[in-house]
Amino acid sequence: MTANYVIFTPQSELTMKNKIAKISFFIVLLFFSSMQTMAQDEPLKAFYLNLQDELDLFTPDSTLGDKIWGLTTLSVSNLRARPMHSSELVSQTTMGTPVKVIELSEGWIRVQTPDGYNGWIDESGLKRLSAEEIEVWKSSNRYLFNRISGYVYSAPNPKSQIISDLVLDDIVVVEDTKSSYLKIHTPDGRRGYVRKKECIRWADWIDKKPDSKELLSLALKMLGSPYLWGGTSIKAVDCSGLVKIAALSQAIVIERDASQQEQCGDSVDFRNRNNLQPGDLLFFGPSPQKIIHVGIYLGNGEYVHSSGYVRINSIDPTAQHYNLTAAKNLQSARRIMNSLNTEGIAQVKYHPWYNHYIP
């Protein structure tokens, strides 16, 4: 056997030392970068765990067995105050929203939504799941419908039979890709095809940075949409429902009612209009303790809100569309974009009902 030796010249030795020095530098850099990332993740991990506890509001009825979770199955499902269709509409959920099941009553299911709200949903609008099944769903190949409205077709052809309608923020599971279509199934197992360009990958959606301009863009796309007490979908909305939809377009879950939203985020001194920024929330009512309306500030004194229908008004007395009543009752302004993952404002990425959080 012949031994092979490498003889280093001074130049080659210097080159090797330089390489070792560079590698050592990058290892140290990687270490400190990792330590910094871990430090940044700690508050988010704490928020995730705290939110789990804060959402533990109800004890499921013992007769439910292990099916104490659910996914809403219709493009828009109604939540009512009592288990009957004639009861007051209190809120809505879009397809694929994870909910916690509380109790059953003759064809109705009382559920809690990811914002902590609760109401009764017709059993035809919910697929009940066990804790294990909801965990499997969290790891599935999810996509979000990212247009105002659309359809699930029986074949990858818009002339084929319609399986379901879709609205903004509906969640489906993708099984395969067929050219420009995604083969999907809904939470209740209906299979069909959705245009790929109308959807966004779940991971891409939750990882994007929330943007006030995009939030406002979505709100403005709803101009003219009818007012509906309890409405929180693009089909019809109340004032706080418009805020919820706009926030969810940026993968943010915010409280349901205007009075609750008024407790979220940073307070802004609205007395000087120059302090307001586009995307700030304006709150109205007869007193600071009684908030009954909310709008989203656009800039230049204008705000978009749902009152009769989604419209633009102004707090500027010189503007043609000045809203005297609302302006007189303007009680506060809040900024939510600077307060993500604080009380009442949760990014979907860090919401335990939607995702596994891995710090």
N, C-alpha and C positions, 0 to 999 in steps of 0.2 A: 504494500500500500504506500502510495506516495502522499506525503503531507503537503498541503497547500498553505502558503503563508502570504499574508498581505503586509507589505512593508510601507509604512506611512512616511511620506516626506514631510518636512515642516509645513508645506502648503496644504497637503491633504489633511494633516492633523488639525490645522487651523479651521479648515472647512467643516470637519466633523464637530469641532467644538462649537462653531457657529450654529450648526444644525441642532445640537443638543441644547444650546442656549435658547433657540427659538421654540423648540418643543417644550422646554421647561416653562417658558414664558406663557405659552398658550395653555398649558396645564394649570398654571396659577390663575390665569385669566378666567378659564372655565370654572375653576373652583369658586372664585369670588362671585362670578356671575350666577352660579348655582345657589350660593349662599344668599345673594340678593333676591333671587326669585323666590326662594323659600320664605324669606322675611316678608316679601310682598304678598305671598299666598296665605300667610297666617291670618290676617284680618278677614279674607274671603272664606277661609275654612271656618273661622269662628261664626261669620255671618250665616253660612250654610247650615251649620249645626244649630244655631240659635233659631233660625227660621223653621227648622224641623220641629223644634219644641213649641214655638209660637203658633204654628198651624195645627197643633194638637188640641183643637177646641172642643171636639165632641167625642163621646164614647159610642162606638157603633153598637147597635142593638145586638144582643147575644144570638138572636135567631138568624143573623146574616151568614153565619158560618165563616168561611175564609174569604168569601167574595166581598171584601170591604173596600175595594177600589173599583174604579170604572173609567171608561173613555167615552166621551160623547160621540154619537154616531151620525148625526145629521149635520148638514152644512151650518145650520144655526139651530140650537136647542133652547127652548124657553124655560126659565126657572120662575116658578110661581110661589106666592106667599103660603098657599095652602094646597093640598093635593086635589085640585080640581081645575078644569080648563077655564072656569068662570072667575077664578081667583086673580088677584092683582099680579101683573108681571113685575118681577123685582130685578131680574137680570137675564142675561143670555150667555151661552158659551158656543164656541165654534168647534167644528169636528176635530176629534183627537185631543180635546182638552182633558187632562187627567183630573179626576175628582175623587173625593173620599165619600164612601157611602155611609149614611148615618142610620136610616130606617126605611121601612117599606110600608105602604098603605094602599091596598086595592088598586094595583096597576100604576102606582106612583112611587118614586124613589126620592127621598130627601138626600141631597148631596151638599158637600162643601167644595167650593171652587178654590183655585190656587191663590186668589186674593183674600181668602178667609170668609167670603160671603157664603150664605147657604140658602137653599130653596128647593122646591119640589119639581122634579122633571118626570115627564111621561116615560114609562119604562121602555117604550119603543125607541127612545132617543139615547139609550145608554147600554153599553156592553160592560157587564160586571166582570171584574177580574180579581184574582187573588194577589197577594203581595208578591209572590214569585212571578206571576204573569206580568205585573206592571214593571218589574225589574227587567224582564226580557224585552218588553216594549222599549224601555229606555236605551237598550243596546241595539235596537233594530235600525234598519236603513231608512231613516225618516227623511221626508221632504216636506217643505212648507209651501202651500199654494200662495203665490206672491203677486196675484192680480186682484183687481176689485171683484171680479166674478168670472166663472167659467164652468166647465162640466167634466165629469168622468164619462168616457164613452165605452161602449162594449167592445170596440175594435179601434185600432190606431187610425181612425178615419172620422172626421167631424160629421159625416153623414150617417154614421152608425147610431144605434140606439143609445139614449142617454141613461146612464146608471144612477147618477146623482148630480145635483148642482154643487158648485163649490164657491166659497167666498174667501176673501183675504184672511190669512192666518189659519186656514184649515190644515190639519196635519194628516198625512197619509204615509203608508209604508211602501217602499218601492221594491219590487221583486226582480225586475229586469228592465232593460232599455231596448226599445224597438224603434230604430231610426230617430225620428224627432219626437217620439212619445216615450213616456215612462209607463211600464206596466205596474199597477199599484193595487193594493187592497185597502179598503176602509176599515175602521175599527170593528165593525160588525161582520167583516168577511166578504163584502161585495168586491168583486174584481173588475178592473177595467183599465182604461188608458187615459192619461192626461198629457197635454202638450208639455214637453220638457222645458221650453222657454218660459212657461208660466210658473215654474216652480224653482225653489232654491234648496240646495242641500242643507239639512238641519245644522251640520257643523259649521257651514259657511255663514248661516243666518245668525247663530248665537255668538259667533266669534267677531262679527263686524262691530265697529265702534259706533255707538249711538250718535246720531247726527240731528241737530235741531232743524236744519233745513229740510231734511228728508221727512222729519216728523210733521212739519208744517205742510210740506207738499202733499202728504197723505190726507191731512185734514182738509186741504183745499180741494182735493179730488172728490170730496163728499158734499161740496156745495150744492144746495138744492135738495139734498136727501131729507125725507120727512122726519119730524120729531116723533119719537115713540117713548113714552114713559117706560123705563126698564130696558130700553134697547141698547145693546152694546155690539152691534154688528153693522156691516156696511149697508144692510137692507133698510135700517132705520135706527136712529139713536136718540138718547136724551143727552143733556149737556155733559155729564160726567162720562157717559158712554163714549162720546166723541174723543175725550181725553184718553180713555182707556185704549181705544182702537189706535189712536195716533202713537201712543207710547208703545203698544205691542208691536207696531210696525218696526220699531227699533229694538225689539226683543226685550222689552221692559214690562214687567207686571206691576201695575200701580193699584192703589186702593180703589174701591168701586164707586163710592158716593162723593159728591162735591165736598161735603163737610169733612169726610175722611181725607180726601186729597189735600185739603187746606192745611192739614197737619204734617204734610210731607215736604221734604226738601228745605231749602234755605229761604228765609223771609227776605223780601225785596221792598225797599221803601218806594212805594208807587206814587207818593205825593209829588215827587219830581219825576216826570215822565222819562227823563233822560236816563234814569236808573234802570228802566225796563229793557229787556233784550227779547228778540224774537224767540218764541218757545216758552217764555214764562207763562205761568198760569195766573189768570185774574179771577178773583172770587168776589161774588156779590151776595148781598142779603140785607135784611133790615137792621142787622147789628153784627159786630165781629163774632158774637157768640152764636149767631144763627145764619149760617152760610147755606144758600139754597140754589146757587147757580155758579157755573164756571165757564170760562172761555180761554182760548189760547192766543197770546199776544203775537201779532204779526209784525209790528213796527209802525212808526209814524202815527201812533194813537189807535191803530186798528186792531181788532181781534176777531177771530172766527169762533162761532159758538152755535149750539143747536137750540133754537127758540122758535117754535113753529116749523121751522126747517133749518138746515145748516146754512148760515149766512154770515156776512161780514158787517160789523158795526164799528163805531169809533167812540173813544172816550174824549175826543177833542171837540169842544163845544162849537168850534167853527166849521166842523166837517158836515157835509150834507147828510151823511148817514150816522150822525151822532145819536147815541141811544141815551136819552136823558134819564130815564128810570134806572137803567143799569149803571150809568155813570155816577148818579147820586148815591147808589147803594154799593159802589165798589169799596170793599172792606179790606182786602189784602192781595198780595201777589207773592207767588212762590216760584222758586227756580229748582227744577228737579234734576237737570243734567249734571249738576255739580255734586249731587248727593246720591249717586247710584249705590245700591246695596246698603241702604240705610233704612230706617223704619218706614215701611209702606212703599218702598221703591226697590224692587228686586229684578236684576237682570235674569232672564230665563236661564242663562248659562249657569247661574249659581242658585237656581231654585230646585230644591230637593225632589219635588214632584215631577219635574221634567227630566232631570239629569242626575247621573252619578257624578259627584264632584271628587276629583282626584288631585289633591294638592301636590 
